[in-house]
Amino acid sequence: MKLQNKVALIATAVITGTALVIASPALASKSHPKITSTQKTATTATPTPTPVPPTFGDGDGDFGGRHGHGRGDHNRNFTPITKTVTVDVPATGTYQLLVTEVKPANAPTPPAGAPIRPDHSFTVAVTGTGSQTITLNLPHPGDYKVSLISVVSTQSVTVPATN
């Protein structure tokens, strides 16, 4: 680009910027025409209700507050859904029921190519032998798979909190 073109471009930018600075207060404070009417009409005003602000929990850091700890329904009292299952427990060994959620109720069909939903499982201790009826406390409606599994070993693991 020639020096002459650069100078012209800079001069145009300076003039445009100056014009905007001078014109902006005038644009911001346009005076509105005053309505001068000798005729008065009677109107009745309906009071508008005061909006109620939303509530976001008590803010003490639990799931009901707004601290990003997950869904807000973890802090609500809910009644688990109880379901009974009957299993035949062998006389030898230690057993547990492995309860795996297959599909929540009313779950949408995932789009093609979406990642597979991870299993949500929990175990229930089984005592006794022979035909045993066990009551399960399920977190919500849906389809579950229940398996009787043999416990070969049990370990306790402690994971320290990280800050």
C-alpha positions as CSV (number, residue, x, y, z in Angstrom):
1,M,0.0,0.0,0.0
2,K,1.4,3.4,-0.9
3,L,2.2,6.0,1.8
4,Q,-0.4,8.3,0.3
5,N,-3.2,5.7,0.7
6,K,-2.1,4.9,4.3
7,V,-2.3,8.6,5.2
8,A,-5.7,8.9,3.6
9,L,-7.0,5.9,5.5
10,I,-5.7,7.2,8.8
11,A,-7.2,10.6,8.2
12,T,-10.6,9.1,7.3
13,A,-10.5,7.0,10.5
14,V,-9.7,10.0,12.7
15,I,-12.4,12.1,11.1
16,T,-15.0,9.3,11.5
17,G,-13.9,8.7,15.1
18,T,-14.2,12.4,15.9
19,A,-17.6,12.7,14.3
20,L,-18.9,9.8,16.4
21,V,-17.5,11.3,19.6
22,I,-19.1,14.6,18.9
23,A,-22.4,13.1,17.7
24,S,-22.9,10.5,20.5
25,P,-24.0,12.8,23.3
26,A,-26.4,14.4,20.9
27,L,-27.8,11.0,19.8
28,A,-28.1,9.9,23.4
29,S,-30.1,12.8,24.6
30,K,-32.7,13.3,22.0
31,S,-35.5,15.5,23.3
32,H,-38.9,14.0,23.0
33,P,-41.7,16.2,21.8
34,K,-44.0,17.4,24.6
35,I,-47.6,16.5,24.4
36,T,-49.7,19.5,24.9
37,S,-53.4,18.6,24.9
38,T,-56.2,20.5,26.5
39,Q,-58.5,17.5,26.4
40,K,-58.1,15.2,29.4
41,T,-59.4,11.6,29.4
42,A,-60.1,9.6,32.6
43,T,-58.4,6.3,32.8
44,T,-58.4,3.6,35.4
45,A,-55.2,1.9,36.2
46,T,-55.1,-1.7,37.0
47,P,-52.3,-2.4,39.6
48,T,-49.7,-4.8,38.3
49,P,-48.9,-7.6,40.8
50,T,-45.5,-7.5,42.2
51,P,-43.5,-10.4,40.8
52,V,-42.3,-13.0,43.3
53,P,-38.5,-13.6,43.0
54,P,-37.4,-17.2,42.6
55,T,-35.9,-19.1,45.5
56,F,-32.6,-21.0,45.1
57,G,-32.3,-23.1,48.3
58,D,-30.6,-22.0,51.5
59,G,-27.2,-21.5,50.0
60,D,-25.3,-23.7,52.5
61,G,-23.5,-25.7,49.9
62,D,-25.8,-28.7,49.7
63,F,-27.5,-30.0,46.5
64,G,-30.5,-27.7,47.0
65,G,-28.3,-24.5,46.9
66,R,-26.7,-22.9,43.9
67,H,-23.2,-24.2,44.3
68,G,-22.9,-26.4,41.3
69,H,-22.9,-29.7,43.2
70,G,-25.3,-31.5,40.8
71,R,-29.0,-31.6,40.2
72,G,-31.1,-29.8,42.7
73,D,-33.4,-32.8,43.5
74,H,-30.8,-34.7,45.6
75,N,-31.8,-32.7,48.7
76,R,-35.5,-33.3,48.4
77,N,-37.1,-36.0,50.5
78,F,-38.4,-38.7,48.2
79,T,-39.9,-42.1,48.8
80,P,-38.0,-44.9,47.1
81,I,-40.0,-47.3,45.1
82,T,-40.0,-50.7,46.7
83,K,-40.0,-53.9,44.7
84,T,-39.6,-57.5,45.9
85,V,-37.7,-60.2,44.1
86,T,-37.3,-63.9,44.9
87,V,-34.0,-65.6,44.4
88,D,-32.8,-69.2,45.1
89,V,-29.6,-68.8,47.2
90,P,-27.2,-71.9,47.3
91,A,-26.2,-73.3,50.6
92,T,-22.5,-72.7,50.2
93,G,-20.8,-69.3,49.7
94,T,-21.7,-65.7,50.2
95,Y,-24.0,-63.9,47.8
96,Q,-25.3,-60.4,46.9
97,L,-27.8,-59.1,44.5
98,L,-26.4,-56.8,41.8
99,V,-29.2,-54.4,40.7
100,T,-28.4,-52.6,37.4
101,E,-30.6,-49.9,35.9
102,V,-31.2,-50.8,32.3
103,K,-33.3,-47.8,31.3
104,P,-35.0,-45.1,33.2
105,A,-38.7,-44.6,32.7
106,N,-39.6,-42.2,29.8
107,A,-35.9,-42.0,28.8
108,P,-35.6,-40.7,25.3
109,T,-33.9,-42.8,22.6
110,P,-30.3,-41.7,22.2
111,P,-29.3,-40.4,18.8
112,A,-27.3,-42.7,16.5
113,G,-23.6,-42.5,17.4
114,A,-24.2,-41.2,20.9
115,P,-22.0,-42.7,23.7
116,I,-23.5,-45.6,25.5
117,R,-25.0,-44.7,28.9
118,P,-22.9,-46.1,31.8
119,D,-24.5,-48.7,34.1
120,H,-25.9,-47.4,37.3
121,S,-25.6,-50.3,39.7
122,F,-25.8,-51.1,43.4
123,T,-25.6,-54.3,45.5
124,V,-27.8,-55.7,48.2
125,A,-26.6,-58.2,50.7
126,V,-28.3,-61.6,50.7
127,T,-28.6,-63.6,54.0
128,G,-30.0,-67.1,54.3
129,T,-30.2,-70.0,51.8
130,G,-32.9,-71.4,49.6
131,S,-35.7,-69.3,48.3
132,Q,-35.3,-65.8,49.6
133,T,-37.6,-62.8,49.1
134,I,-35.7,-59.5,49.1
135,T,-37.1,-56.0,49.0
136,L,-35.3,-53.5,46.8
137,N,-35.5,-49.8,47.3
138,L,-35.3,-48.4,43.8
139,P,-34.5,-44.7,43.2
140,H,-37.0,-44.1,40.4
141,P,-39.2,-45.9,37.9
142,G,-37.5,-47.7,35.0
143,D,-36.2,-51.1,33.9
144,Y,-33.7,-52.9,36.2
145,K,-31.7,-56.2,35.9
146,V,-31.2,-58.2,39.1
147,S,-28.4,-60.8,39.3
148,L,-27.4,-63.1,42.1
149,I,-23.6,-62.9,42.3
150,S,-21.1,-64.9,44.4
151,V,-18.9,-62.8,46.5
152,V,-15.3,-64.1,46.2
153,S,-13.6,-61.3,48.2
154,T,-14.4,-58.0,49.8
155,Q,-12.2,-55.0,50.2
156,S,-12.6,-51.6,51.8
157,V,-11.1,-48.6,49.9
158,T,-10.8,-45.1,51.3
159,V,-10.4,-42.2,48.8
160,P,-9.2,-39.0,50.4
161,A,-10.9,-35.7,49.6
162,T,-9.0,-33.4,47.3
163,N,-9.2,-29.6,47.5
